[in-house]
């Protein structure tokens, strides 16, 4: 699709979208921002966050995805900005129902439906979901991909590829470690997005997880393969409430139960099965009417080989025991080291990370937050130019996301204890489990 776009014609477009993004902020938005703000600094940050949300929506799917990633990184952008960017997960503008019907009719499957609810259940960056009923009485949801999303993604990719190429023309940036890391991160991001916009990929993942799940505490929706394709996905409807929408009526014991089930499930997917949900945010987890947890939106998944899992287990053991030497070896084993790598400085930086976390633990008299420790260690690896492979990045994203969900439900959850029990179980030969 490169022939459709030219970098120098795209630059004015993105600049115009950026310059005009704040015009979408209306009186209602300003009232909400004012109510949430405790001081002028917080007001500015929330206003900036709202502007970035509008900018990302107008700019394109790659910008939305980057905004979603930043929404999970309070450590980088701060709590207020992260909260605003969180609207990019499930508060996208909906397509008109007439357009939705037109898309479904174009796929020659409309005759299979008894009814389709005009009001969407949810609207995401890739598509929107409607409840429906098949002629045989089955209650389903239809996920419809946004129109022209492939073309929009191609446009964003051309822009970023050209931007990185132009940055490398600057002599001081030609061999810059940060530029090389940005290139790799951009490459990994585009691979993931291309998978996400192909609903055939998500259908295969749903089928895999449903066929391989042995837990009686979670549910993966069934896919109606004969009605699904790359643009439309028809699934069994799971009736429940998204974890992010749980009311205050849910008692602490129930929240504790939910948090432990969700966390354990993701850890078991990583360490035992090897294939895992890479985007388990609270909007993708449902508390079902029978108390089970529904896992939805498996467009983004990660996968570790048996050898990768062995390396990961050694790394986690090193992180938990805070063994500097083994952490050093594990991080090097995971990544690709640059030519000018400063070995001793890197080792000293790992020591400093552990010292900082131990200090915080003694001051707050609390357990170390495992996700933050892992995140900080890999941030150090990035700063020294170590390229961390895409699957490891997805694991870190999944771990940070699910631990954030678990802590929001149960601030006292002992992640280390649960992780240790899962890891010990994973060491038992499959035939004896």
C-alpha positions in Angstrom: 0.0 0.0 0.0 3.0 2.3 0.0 2.2 3.7 -3.4 -0.9 5.3 -1.9 1.1 7.4 0.6 4.1 9.7 0.7 5.8 10.7 3.9 5.9 14.4 3.1 2.2 14.5 2.3 1.4 12.6 5.5 3.3 14.9 7.8 0.9 17.9 7.3 -2.0 15.5 7.9 -0.7 14.3 11.3 0.3 17.8 12.3 -3.2 19.1 11.4 -4.8 16.3 13.4 -2.5 17.1 16.4 -3.2 20.9 16.2 -6.9 20.4 16.0 -7.4 17.5 18.4 -8.3 19.8 21.3 -11.3 21.3 19.3 -13.2 18.0 20.1 -13.1 18.8 23.8 -16.6 20.1 24.7 -18.2 21.6 27.7 -19.1 18.1 29.1 -15.4 17.0 28.9 -14.2 20.2 30.6 -16.7 19.7 33.4 -15.5 16.1 33.9 -11.9 17.2 33.9 -12.6 20.1 36.4 -14.4 17.7 38.8 -11.5 15.2 38.7 -8.8 17.9 39.1 -7.4 18.7 42.6 -5.1 21.4 41.2 -4.1 23.3 38.1 -1.3 20.7 37.2 -3.7 17.8 37.3 -6.2 19.8 35.2 -3.5 20.4 32.6 -2.5 16.7 32.5 -6.1 15.5 32.3 -6.8 18.0 29.5 -3.6 16.8 27.7 -4.7 13.2 28.1 -8.2 14.0 26.7 -6.6 15.8 23.7 -4.2 12.8 23.1 -7.2 10.5 23.1 -9.0 12.5 20.4 -5.7 12.8 18.5 -5.1 9.1 18.5 -8.6 8.3 17.3 -8.3 10.7 14.4 -4.7 9.8 13.6 -5.0 6.1 13.0 -4.9 2.5 14.5 -1.1 2.6 15.2 -1.5 5.7 17.3 -4.4 4.2 19.2 -2.3 1.1 19.9 0.6 3.2 21.2 -1.8 5.2 23.4 -3.2 1.9 24.8 0.4 0.8 25.6 1.1 4.1 27.4 -2.1 3.7 29.3 -0.6 0.7 31.0 2.6 2.5 31.8 1.9 4.8 34.8 5.6 4.6 35.6 6.3 6.5 32.3 3.4 8.9 31.8 2.0 9.3 35.3 -1.3 8.2 36.8 -3.5 11.0 35.4 -2.3 10.7 31.8 -2.5 6.9 32.0 -6.1 7.1 33.2 -7.1 9.4 30.4 -5.4 7.2 27.8 -7.3 4.2 29.2 -10.4 5.5 27.3 -8.7 4.2 24.1 -9.4 0.6 25.3 -13.2 0.6 25.1 -14.6 4.1 24.6 -14.2 4.5 20.8 -16.8 6.2 18.6 -19.4 3.7 17.3 -20.1 3.1 13.7 -23.7 3.8 12.6 -26.0 0.7 12.8 -26.9 1.1 9.1 -23.2 0.8 8.2 -22.9 -2.3 10.5 -25.8 -4.0 8.7 -24.3 -3.1 5.3 -21.0 -4.8 6.3 -22.8 -8.0 7.6 -25.0 -8.2 4.5 -21.9 -7.9 2.2 -20.6 -11.1 3.8 -23.7 -13.1 2.9 -24.4 -14.3 6.4 -27.3 -12.0 7.4 -29.9 -14.8 6.8 -28.4 -16.8 9.7 -29.5 -14.2 12.3 -32.9 -13.9 13.9 -32.1 -10.5 15.4 -29.2 -8.1 15.9 -29.1 -5.5 18.7 -28.6 -2.1 17.1 -26.8 -0.8 20.3 -23.1 -2.0 20.4 -22.0 -3.9 23.5 -18.6 -2.3 23.1 -16.4 -0.4 20.6 -12.7 -0.9 20.3 -9.9 0.4 18.2 -10.2 -2.6 15.7 -13.9 -3.1 15.6 -17.2 -3.1 17.5 -19.3 -5.8 19.1 -23.1 -6.4 18.9 -25.3 -8.9 20.6 -27.4 -11.1 18.3 -29.4 -14.3 18.1 -29.1 -17.0 15.5 -32.1 -18.7 13.8 -31.4 -21.8 16.0 -31.8 -19.7 19.1 -28.1 -19.4 20.0 -27.1 -16.2 21.7 -24.0 -14.8 20.1 -21.9 -11.6 19.7 -20.8 -10.3 16.3 -17.4 -8.5 16.1 -17.3 -6.3 13.0 -14.0 -4.9 11.9 -13.8 -1.1 11.2 -13.9 -0.2 7.5 -10.6 0.6 5.7 -8.6 -0.3 8.8 -6.0 -2.1 6.7 -5.5 1.0 4.6 -5.3 3.3 7.7 -2.7 0.9 9.3 -0.7 0.9 6.1 -0.7 4.7 6.1 0.5 4.8 9.7 3.2 2.2 9.0 4.6 4.2 6.0 4.7 7.4 8.2 6.7 5.7 11.0 9.0 3.8 8.7 9.8 7.0 6.9 10.2 9.0 10.1 12.7 6.5 11.5 14.6 6.5 8.1 14.8 10.3 8.2 16.0 10.4 11.8 18.8 8.0 10.9 20.0 10.5 8.3 21.0 12.8 11.1 24.7 12.0 11.8 24.4 12.0 15.6 21.4 9.6 15.5 22.7 7.2 12.8 24.0 4.6 15.2 22.0 5.8 18.2 20.9 2.9 20.5 17.5 4.5 21.2 16.7 4.7 17.4 17.6 1.1 16.9 15.4 0.1 19.8 12.5 2.3 18.5 12.9 0.5 15.1 12.6 -2.9 16.8 9.7 -1.9 19.0 7.9 -0.4 15.9 8.5 -3.7 14.0 7.1 -5.8 16.9 4.1 -3.5 17.2 3.2 -3.7 13.5 3.4 -7.5 13.6 1.0 -7.6 16.5 -1.4 -5.1 14.9 -1.5 -7.0 11.6 -2.5 -10.1 13.6 -5.2 -8.2 15.6 -7.0 -6.8 12.5 -7.2 -10.3 11.0 -10.2 -11.9 12.8 -9.2 -15.3 11.3 -6.2 -15.1 13.6 -8.3 -14.4 16.7 -10.7 -17.2 15.7 -7.8 -19.7 15.7 -6.5 -18.4 19.1 -10.0 -18.7 20.6 -10.3 -22.3 19.4 -6.9 -23.2 20.7 -7.5 -21.8 24.2 -10.9 -23.3 24.4 -9.7 -26.7 23.3 -6.7 -26.6 25.7 -8.2 -25.1 28.8 -8.5 -27.5 31.6 -9.8 -25.0 34.2 -13.4 -25.2 35.4 -13.1 -21.6 36.7 -12.7 -19.8 33.3 -14.6 -19.8 30.0 -13.4 -19.1 26.5 -16.2 -18.3 24.0 -17.0 -20.8 21.2 -16.4 -19.5 17.7 -18.9 -20.1 14.9 -16.3 -20.7 12.2 -18.8 -21.1 9.4 -20.0 -17.5 10.0 -16.6 -15.9 10.6 -13.8 -14.6 8.4 -11.1 -12.0 8.5 -13.6 -9.1 8.8 -16.3 -10.6 11.0 -16.1 -12.8 14.1 -19.2 -14.6 15.5 -18.8 -16.0 19.0 -20.9 -17.5 21.8 -22.1 -14.7 24.0 -20.8 -14.7 27.6 -23.2 -13.0 29.9 -21.5 -11.1 32.6 -19.9 -7.8 33.8 -16.4 -6.6 32.7 -14.1 -6.5 35.7 -13.5 -2.8 35.0 -17.3 -2.2 35.5 -17.7 -4.2 38.7 -20.0 -2.3 41.2 -19.1 -1.5 44.8 -21.7 -4.1 45.8 -19.1 -6.9 45.0 -17.6 -7.8 48.4 -13.9 -8.0 49.2 -13.9 -11.8 49.4 -15.4 -12.1 45.9 -12.9 -9.6 44.5 -10.1 -11.6 46.1 -11.3 -14.8 44.5 -11.6 -13.1 41.1 -8.1 -11.6 41.3 -6.5 -15.0 42.2 -8.3 -16.9 39.5 -7.3 -14.3 36.8 -3.7 -14.0 37.9 -3.2 -17.8 38.2 -4.7 -18.4 34.8 -2.4 -16.1 33.0 0.7 -17.5 34.9 -0.4 -21.0 34.0 -0.8 -20.1 30.4 2.7 -18.7 30.4 4.7 -21.2 32.4 2.7 -24.4 31.7 1.1 -24.1 28.3 3.4 -21.7 26.6 0.7 -19.7 24.8 -0.9 -16.8 26.6 -3.4 -13.9 26.4 -1.1 -10.9 25.9 -3.8 -8.3 26.6 -5.7 -9.3 29.8 -6.8 -5.9 30.8 -9.9 -5.5 33.0 -12.2 -4.9 29.9 -11.2 -8.3 28.5 -12.1 -10.2 31.7 -15.8 -10.8 32.5 -17.3 -12.0 35.8 -20.0 -14.4 34.5 -23.4 -15.0 36.1 -22.2 -18.4 37.4 -19.1 -17.0 39.1 -16.6 -18.1 36.4 -14.3 -15.7 34.6 -14.7 -15.2 30.9 -11.6 -14.4 28.8 -12.3 -12.4 25.6 -10.5 -10.5 22.8 -7.6 -12.9 22.1 -6.4 -11.0 19.1 -3.1 -10.4 20.8 -1.4 -13.5 22.1 2.2 -14.6 22.9 3.9 -17.9 22.7 7.0 -19.4 24.3 8.8 -22.5 23.2 9.8 -25.1 25.8 13.3 -23.7 25.8 12.0 -20.2 26.2 10.0 -21.3 29.2 13.1 -22.9 30.8 15.0 -19.6 30.4 12.0 -17.7 31.7 11.7 -19.9 34.8 15.4 -19.3 35.6 14.9 -15.6 35.1 11.9 -15.5 37.4 13.8 -17.5 40.0 16.6 -15.0 39.8 14.2 -12.0 40.1 12.4 -13.6 43.1 15.6 -14.4 45.0 17.2 -11.1 43.9 20.3 -12.9 42.7 22.3 -10.2 40.8 24.6 -12.6 39.0 21.8 -14.9 37.8 19.6 -11.9 36.9 22.5 -10.5 34.8 22.9 -13.9 33.0 19.1 -14.2 32.5 18.7 -10.8 30.9 21.6 -11.3 28.6 20.2 -14.8 27.7 16.9 -13.2 26.7 18.2 -10.3 24.6 20.6 -9.4 21.8 23.6 -7.5 23.1 25.0 -4.5 21.2 28.6 -4.2 20.1 29.5 -1.5 22.6 27.9 -3.2 25.5 29.2 -2.0 29.0 29.0 -5.2 31.0 30.1 -4.0 34.4 28.0 -0.9 34.3 25.0 -3.0 33.4 25.6 -5.3 36.3 25.9 -2.3 38.7 22.6 -1.0 37.4 20.9 -4.3 38.3 22.3 -4.0 41.8 20.9 -0.5 42.1 17.4 -1.7 41.0 17.4 -4.3 43.7 18.7 -1.8 46.3 15.9 0.6 45.4 13.2 -2.0 45.6 14.5 -3.3 49.0 14.6 0.3 50.3 10.9 0.8 49.2 9.9 -2.5 50.8 11.5 -1.6 54.1 10.0 1.9 54.1 6.5 0.8 53.2 6.7 -2.5 55.1 5.1 -4.2 52.0 6.0 -7.0 49.6 7.8 -6.1 46.4 5.4 -5.7 43.4 6.8 -8.3 41.1 5.5 -6.7 37.9 7.2 -3.4 38.7 10.5 -5.2 39.5 10.4 -7.2 36.2 9.5 -4.0 34.3 12.3 -2.0 35.9 14.9 -4.7 35.2 13.9 -4.9 31.5 13.9 -1.1 31.3 17.5 -1.2 32.4 18.2 -3.8 29.7 16.7 -1.5 27.1 18.7 1.5 28.3 21.9 -0.5 27.6 20.8 -1.3 24.1 19.8 -4.9 24.7 17.1 -5.9 22.3 14.4 -7.9 24.0 12.5 -10.2 21.6 8.8 -9.5 20.9 7.5 -12.6 22.8 9.3 -11.5 25.9 7.9 -8.0 25.5 4.4 -9.5 25.3 5.0 -11.5 28.4 6.1 -8.4 30.3 3.0 -6.5 29.0 0.7 -9.4 30.0 2.3 -9.7 33.5 2.1 -6.0 34.2 -1.5 -5.8 32.9 -2.8 -8.8 34.9 -1.0 -7.9 38.1 -2.4 -4.4 37.8 -5.9 -5.9 37.5 -5.2 -8.3 40.4 -4.0 -5.4 42.6 -6.9 -3.2 41.7 -9.3 -5.9 43.0 -7.1 -7.1 45.9 -4.3 -4.7 47.0 -3.0 -7.4 49.4 -2.6 -10.2 46.8 0.7 -12.1 47.2 1.8 -12.4 43.6 5.1 -14.0 44.6 3.3 -16.8 46.4 1.0 -17.5 43.5 3.8 -17.3 40.9 5.9 -19.7 43.0 3.2 -22.3 43.3 2.5 -22.1 39.5 6.3 -22.4 38.7 6.7 -25.4 41.1 3.7 -27.1 39.5 5.2 -26.5 36.0 8.3 -28.5 37.0 6.2 -31.6 37.6 6.3 -33.9 34.5 3.0 -33.6 32.5 2.2 -37.3 33.0 2.2 -36.9 36.8 0.0 -33.7 37.0 
